[in-house]
Amino acid sequence: PDESLWYFRDLLGMEAIHTECQSVYLRGYGDYATSTLKLTEAAQPGVGCIGWRTVSPQALDRRVAAIEASGLGKGWTNGDFGRGASYRFNDPDGHEMEVYWEEERYRAPADLKSTLKNLPMRYPKDGIGVRKTDHLAVCCTDVAANRKFAAETLGLKLRETVVFDEGKTEIGSWMSSCAVHHELAYVMDVKGQHGRLHHFSLWVDDKSEVLRAADIMMENGIFIEAGPSKHNNSQAFYLYSWEPGGNRIEIYTSGFFVL
């Protein structure tokens, strides 16, 4: 856990906001919420719970009703650090997710305030300096079923898809709730397992920062799996590396918007 925390805090430049039991709560300098990444000590790598914030209390009620109708609901929690009550559920492949409305807005202490009034926190002086959480991709055995679930219960829209076998086999779908290319991607699990993470992605502002990230990672002994390069899907510029705990982490920028 100490090595993983070093990767996110010191190497990526995220700010550690709160520590509780075996978890550290982190944020990028451009995230408006108090915390956007919960890093928890565990026996093996993977995603714990994927959280979605609704646009209103009424929207939360609508999402919960849709999830309960799907039969995959698990029930309410009392929330977490910086968040109010959430409703937990699973997608068809077994990934645990939650929807919530109440969220604590980040208020920077004096030494972290930006000179820009609309930037939540000043640009970090150390590390890569990731701005915000961007998206995550998860593996599943049936991409079409999970894509349909995300559309019908979470209201996500399909932005791009990859289909093999003359339209018979959907091997990847990229979805979002807004104009960005994707916030959630489902890709086929080639090992036939369930509930696995493919990667977690953090945004930087341009390609030069991805190239700089590659230099910093090489100098610090971090394994770079792919990139810097350009994705076919999304047309974004990216870099895949492995954090010490065994999760694939992406540094990501550009790509097209769906307007």
N, C-alpha and C positions, 0 to 999 in steps of 0.2 A: 504493500500500500504506500509506503514512503516513496518508492521509486516511481509509482504511477502519479502520485501527487507532485513530485518533482517535474515530471513531464508536462502536466497540465499547468502548473503554477509557474515554474521557473523557465521552462523551455517555450511553452506556448504563450506565456505572459498573462494567464487568467488570474483573477483576484480570488483568493480564498476568503469567503465571507463568514463562514460559520462551521463549527465542528460539533458533531453530536454522535456519541457512541462510536461506531466504526465508519462514519460517513463524514466527508468534507463537502461543503457546498461552494460551488465556484460560479464565476460569471466572466463574460467578455466585457471589454470596456464600453461597447456600444449596446449591450443588453439593457433594456429598461426595467426588467424585473430584478428583484434582489438577487435571485440565483436562478441559473438555467441548467446547471449540470450538477448532479449529485453523484459523487464518486464514493463507492462503498466497497470496503474490503470483502472479498468473497473467495470461495475455494477455486473458482474457475472464471474465465472472462465471459462477457456477454452483457446483454441489456437487462436491467432490472424492471423498470416500469417507464413507459412512454407517456408523458403528460401532454394533454391538449387543453388549452384555455379557450373557453367559449367567448362569444362577443357580448354576452349579456346574461343575467340570471335566467331570463326566459329561454334563451337558447340552451342553457344548461338543462333545463327541464325537458326541452324537446329532444335533446340528444340522449338523455337518460331514458326517456320513453322509447326511443327508437332502438337503443341497445337492449333494453329489457325485452322488447318484442322479438329480438333476434335470438333470445335464449342464452346469450353469452355473458350476461351481467353477473357480477360477483357481489356488489353491494357498496355501501357508503363507508368512507373513512373519515377520520377527524381532521384530515389534511396533513401538511408537512410544514417544515420551516418556510416561512414566507408565503404560504398558501392556505386557503380555507379548505372546507370540506370538498372531497372529491369522490367521484363514483368510479369504482374499479370494474374492469371487464377484461375479457380476452378476445383477441381476434380469432378467426377460424384456425390459424396455425398454432395458437397457444401463446403468442406474445401478450404479456400483461400490459394494459393501458389504463389510463384514467382521464376523465374530463372534470374540469373545475372552472370556477369563475373568479373567486376572490384571490387576489394576488397582491403582494406587497411591492410597491414601487421603490426602486433603489434610490437612496439619498446618499450621495457621496460625502464622506468627511472632508474637512477643509483641505487636507493635504492631497486629496484625490479629485478635487473639483476641477473641471475643465474650464478653460477660458471661453469656450463656446457654450452658451446657455442651454442649447438643446441637445448637447451631448452628455449622457449620464455620468461619465467618468473620464478623466484625462487619459490620453494615449499612454500606454505603459512604456516605461523607459527600458525595460529588460525583456528579452525573449522575442518571439516572433510577433506578438501583438495581435492575436486574433480578435476580431471585433465582436462577433456574436455567434451563437449557435445558428446553423443554417438548415440542416436536414439530417435524416438518418435513413439508411437502407437496411431492410431486414430480409432474411431468407425465408422461404416457405415452400411447401410441396405443391400447392395449387395457387398459382398467381391470380388466376381469374376469380376464384372464390373470395380471396382476400381483397382484391381490388373492388369487387362488387360490394363487399361488406363495408369497406372504408367509404365508398360513395353513398351507400344507403343509410348508414348509421352516423357517420361523422360529417357528411356533406362535402367530402373531398372530390375534386374534379380531376379526371384523367387528362394528363398533358402530353404524354408520349408513351408508346408501347413498342415492344419487340415481340414478334410472333413468328414462330417456325412452322414447318410442316404444312406449308400452303394455307396458313390461317387456322390450323388446328391446335397449336400449342403456344400458349402465352407464356413467355419466359421472363418477362420483365415489364412492370408498369410503374410510371412515375406520376405522382399525384400532388395536388396542392389545394389550399383553401383560398389562395389569393393569386396575384399576378406572377409570383416567382415560379420557376419551372417545376420544382418539386420540394415538398417538405417531407414526404414519405415515399420511399420506393420499395416495391416488393419485387424480389428477384428469386428465380427458382433455386431451391436448395439441391445442388447436384448430389449431395450425400443422402438425401431423403430423410433428413432429420427435421426437428420442429423447434420453433421458438428461438432461432439463432439470429444474431446480429451480423450483418455484413460490414457496415461501417457507420461511424458517426462523424458528421462534417461540421467544420467551423469556417466562418467566412473571413477573408481578408479583402482589402479594397481593390487590388489590381494584380496583374501577373507578376510584376517585379517583386511583390511581397511573397508570392509562392516560390520564386527563385531564391529569394533571401532565406525563406524557411528551409529549403533544401540544403543550403550552405550550413545553416545553424544545426540542422539535424546530423549532417555528416560529421561536423566537428564534435558532436556530442555522442557519437556512437549509436545513433538511432537507425534501425534498419528501414531503408526506403524501398517499398515494394514496387511502386509504379510511379512514373512521372519524374519531374514535372512534364506535363503533357496536356493535350486537349481531349476532352471526352467526345465521343460520337453523340451519345444522348446528351442533351442540354447544351452542347457546344461550350461547356465551361472549362476553365483551366484548373488543374488539380495536382495534388501530390498525396499519395497514400504512404503512410508509415504505420509502424506498430508501436504502441505505447508499451512500457515494460510489463504491464499486467496481461498483455495478450490480445488487446482489442485493436482493430484496424481503425485509424483516425485519418480523416481527410482534411487537408487545407484546400480551400475552394474559393473561386471567384469567377466573375463574369457569367457567361451563359445568356440565354435569351429569356425575355419575359412574354407572358401570354396576356395581351391587353384586349 
